[in-house]
Amino acid sequence: MLIEGFRGWGHLDVRPSSHVLLAGVPRAGRTDLITALARVLDPDAARGAALSDLHQRPVILDDADSAPAEAGGDDAEVPEQEAVEAPAADDVGTEGVAGKDASGATDTTQQDPPAVLRRVEAAQVEVTLTDFDPDVQQLLDGALEPLEDSGCASEDPDASADAPLCVRLAYRLSYDEESESLESVVYFPARSNPALGQYSRVPAATRRMLPVVTLDAGQPLQLRAGAGLRRILDERDAKAGAAAFEALAQAVAEAVSALSADTAVAEAVNAVLAVGGTGERIGDTPLTAEQVGFRTEDGSVAALLRTLRAALHLDAGGMLGLAQHGSTVSAVLSMAEAMLLATVPGAVVLADDFGDQLDAPATEHLAALLRARSGQVWLSTRRPEAARAFEPTEVIRLARHGGVRSHHQLTKIMDRKALVAMRQWHTQLLAALTAPTVAITEGPHDVAVLSMVDRRRPPSSLPLSAHGVRLVASGTGGEGGISQIPRVANLARQLGFRVLAVIDRDKDSAQTTDELTKIQTACDAVVRLPPGAIEQAMSAGLPLQALADASATLTEYGIPDPMGGQLTDAAVTNLCKVIHKQGLHEQFLEALYVEPNAPHPPVVSMTLALLELAADPSYSGQSLIDVPTVSRPAAT
């Protein structure tokens, strides 16, 4: 799949070898990618074309007499002749903003040159299809091309006769300024010359013959025309379905006639018609209840079916409307309906925002079912549970860095040591799928401490999640430690995360220096705690009495009081050893926070603040950020 200038994608080249799951940060282009595919393959999708489908990029104007220069970004390499200035109503001007020097003072002598957004002349989406069944291959005869190992069509006239065959379909959308209209065409690139305006169009009937299914999870169990259940019924036995609908219409007509003739209803209608002689004035002849009937909308079967809504008897609550059973039931039935429609042998299945209304197990189960039953499935999702149904190498993670979109995909790992880090995909990184930044710690205890203090901070201090940061441990037990951070970091970098690390400040040695170098190489920034481990960071800067009071509560876990009431640094050292050995980090913090106005561990709080600082994509400070030591307050 090749995209040029469609919506937020200036350029995108995706060549999957199998199924595809699209995930990533918001506004990174999941829906745009699925929509682009549908524009090529689904004849009904082109009706949604809009002027905003044409990609816009900032163009810097040097001065009134010079040609505009492209602003930096993923589209900077696009030739200028491919850009046209948008109509005046659509130009978004950005006036030059006065710069600021390091002191924060405004510099009025220099201004950034003005920039405008310019729309590309045309959006282009090209899809290469292969592995056809004989009927489809015959349908595409004349447009077939040899397929290269790279996944692209070969332009070599001497290509091997044994090469597999493929076909390219392209969608082109352009804006005619004179007629102020959008023009779109789907064509065979092999038989077209867009530069000369010559297109060999792909008939809608040909595209309908392709085994492509777009899942639309709408309201389930609807019998109206076009609804999923109606389509299933028509595919299975349209004649029997029509007979059932006619029988329903006849039965309803008879029931309504009986209702109209009912004495109580007739008397009520006659009472209305008698007011002021209404029945005599509104018709050619006097009107009575005998001439008044009831029917649904225009009285057609279609109108009757539009009024029907599914009801389910699931439990002791009796027969309730589908909406009364909750969103999950509707979502599961809707997806089951869509999947039944997608049971085309070897189908390419497209689905956007998969699993949004499903619970976690149903999301994973249905995603696995689609993957198993489809020739190739393209799902976009916000749910990590959907990704559990796919191989790690089938996940394409979309990201935004400095406003520029990018896509990232894992390659098959052959290195045995790197396989250890790959285990963190399901246990750690998958949960961070939609977060722009991960902060990797040496182990789960560090995550527990940082997370708990993060949750307890006052509302005026935004949590890490507000800065797009997800805390991740480098291991879940014996596999963790500082030596694993570079491996997990490299895995995260492959997936397009901004990667931070939180490490202990160990004693200087050749080994620790080498480990630090590897971590800095693999991460965007590293936050290093003061000397000691996370246990020392928890206790540093807190009054001895507060530590002793919290230490005394640990006897609830079947151990002696680590500090034993002693207000000394040696007692604190013993407390840290016990917390580390027994894994009582969260329990100790809980005891510290028992007082309403209990102070936050200052070193941990500063660590969180530094992570927030380094998480900003514009951060350009030191790559190694040392958390300063904090003195313990004097006893009072």
Beta strands, then each sheet from edge to edge (+ up, - down):
strand 1: 2-6
strand 2: 9-13
strand 3: 20-24
strand 4: 56-60
strand 5: 69-70
strand 6: 83-84
strand 7: 93-94
strand 8: 98-100
strand 9: 106-111
strand 10: 115-120
strand 11: 122-130
strand 12: 144-146
strand 13: 165-176
strand 14: 181-187
strand 15: 212-215
strand 16: 311-313
strand 17: 319-321
strand 18: 348-351
strand 19: 376-380
strand 20: 395-401
strand 21: 404-409
strand 22: 437-441
strand 23: 469-473
strand 24: 498-505
strand 25: 525-531
strand 26: 624-626
sheet 1: 2+ 1- 11+ 13- 12+
sheet 2: 2+ 1- 11+ 13- 14+
sheet 3: 15+ 18+ 19+ 3+ 20+ 21-
sheet 4: 5+ 4- 10+ 6-
sheet 5: 5+ 4- 10+ 7-
sheet 6: 8+ 9-
sheet 7: 16+ 17-
sheet 8: 23+ 22+ 24+ 25+ 26+
end
